[in-house]
Amino acid sequence: MKNNILLILCFLSCFWCVGQNINPEDLNFKLDENKKVIWEKTYDYEANKDSLAIILQSFLKTNVFTSTLSITDDGFFGQSNKVFLSSTKNMAIGARNAYNAIIHIKIMDSKYIVTITEIIFDGMQFNYPIIGKKSPGPPQFFLEDFVVKNKKPQFRSNKGVMSQLSVLNKDFNNYFTLKRAVNY
């Protein structure tokens, strides 16, 4: 009986360890040649290109993150509004501030591709009351500052990085997944 329990625990721990090895590509993140982080995902949706554009336009306008996007020839483009991450557990203090990004949505028949670049977090304003000065402005932090190795074009592999990328992936999916059909 003890051997069976021990064997089951060994199997469970092996599966748990394997399940924890998520890499950024599994979360739709990749690096370009300049070590810039890009999030890109293709969403399938049964509609022709024109109908999908109308549906997405209505959907994006009701979303705080995407309400400022402009219509282009192939979809939508623009800078997002500032939002906060839905969870900041295990993250760098700078990642707890509001962020915005550049969004490009390319529409095709039966699918749309969302590409997000230049994810920038607000910095913190510091005051120096003893000498009566304020800092010139809060610094900004690019997502790369948190998740990319300084000297190498690869993602860091610590728990905080994976937590931040996981939350961003979840939030982006919430912002861009069409949840129900809209009739027009």
N, C-alpha and C positions, 0 to 999 in steps of 0.2 A: 504494500500500500504506500509506504514512504517513497519507494522507488518510482511509482507511478506519479505521485504528486511532484516529486523532484523533476521528473522528465517533463511533465506538463509545464512547470514553472520555467524550465530551460527553453522550451519551445516558445512560450509566451514572451519571454525576455528577448529572444532572437527576433521574433516578429515585431516587437515594439521598437527595437533598435533599428531594424531595417526601415520601418515606417517613419522614423525620425530623420532619415537621410534625404530630406527634400532639398533640391537645389533651386537656385533662382529661375532657371529655365522652366521648371515645373510650375512656377508662379507667374509665367509669362514675361519675365524680365530678361533682358540681354544687355550686353555692352557693345557700343560701337567702337570704331577704331581709335577714338579720342577718349576712351574710358568714360563716356557719357552713358547713363542708364536710360534704357528705353523699355517701356511696357507696351506690349502689343498683343492683341487678341482678336480672333475672328469669331463673330457671332452669326449663327445661321438663323434665318427668319424667312418663312415662306411668304414672299411678296415680291412683286417686280420692283425694279429700281425706283420708279416714280412713286409708287405707293409707299415703299419703305422710307423714302425721303420725307414724305408727309407725316408718316407715323413717328419717325425719329424727331422731326422738327417739333412736333407737339410734346413728345416725351422729354426732350432736352430742355425745352423752355420751362417745364415744371420742376426741374432739378436745380437745386442751388449751385452745385458745382459746375454745371454745363449751360446755364441759362444765358450766358453772354456769347456763345459761339455764333459765328456767322455762316451763312450758306455759301458754298462754293460750287464750282461746276461739277465736282465729283463727290460732294458730301458737305461736311462742316469743318470749320477750322477756327481756332482762336485761343485766347488765354482764358483759363478757368477763373472762377471766383475763388476766393480763399476759403478753405474749410479746414477743420481739424481731423486728425485720424480718429477713427471710432474707438480705438484702444491704444494706450501708450505704455502698457505693461512691458517691462524689460527694455525700454528704449532710451537712447541718449536724450539728455534734457532738451537739446535743440529740436528734436523731432516731436516735441510736445506742443510746439507752436503751430499756428496756421500755415498752410502751404497752398501754392497754386501751381499750375503746370500749363504747358502748351499741348493742345489736343487737336488731332486730325482724325476725322472719321471719313473713311472712303466707303461709298455705297455702291453695291453691285446687285444684280438680280439674286435674290434669296440669301444675301449675306451682307454684313458690313464689318469693316476692319477698323478697330480703334487703336490709334498709336498715341502714346503719351510720352512727352519728352520734357526736359527742363523743369523737373520737379524741384521747387524752391521753397524752403521753409523760412519763415520770418525769424529774425534774431531777437534778442532781448535788449531792451533799452536800459542802459545803466546810468544812474545819477550819482554824482559825487557831491553830496550835500556839504561836506566839510570845506571844500574849496569853491563851492557854488557853481559847478560846471555840469553840463550834461554831455554825454557822448554825442558825437555828430549824427548818429543815427544807428539804428540797430543793424548789425551785420546780417547778411543772408547766408543760408546754408543750402547748398545743393544736395540732393539725395546722395550724390557720389561721395560727398564728404563723410557720410555715415556708413556707406555700404561697400565702397571700393577700396582695395588696398592702395596705399600711397604710391608705391613704386612699380606696381604690377597691374596689368590690365585684367584683373579678375576680382570677383566678389570676395569680401571677407567671409569667413566661415564660422562666425560666432553666433550664439543664441540670440543676441540682440538684433543682429542684422536680419536673420531669418524671421524673427518676430516682426520687425518693421516691414519687410517685404511681404510677409503673409497678410498683415493688416491692410497694407496698400492694395494688394491683389484683391482681397475681399471687398474693400471699399470701392475700388474701380469696377468690379463686377456688379456691385449694387447700383452704381451710377449708370452703367451702360447696358444692363440686361433688360430687354423689353419683357415685361412681366405678363402682359395680356394683350390681346389683339385690340386694336382701336379701329372702329368702323367709320368710314368717311363716305 
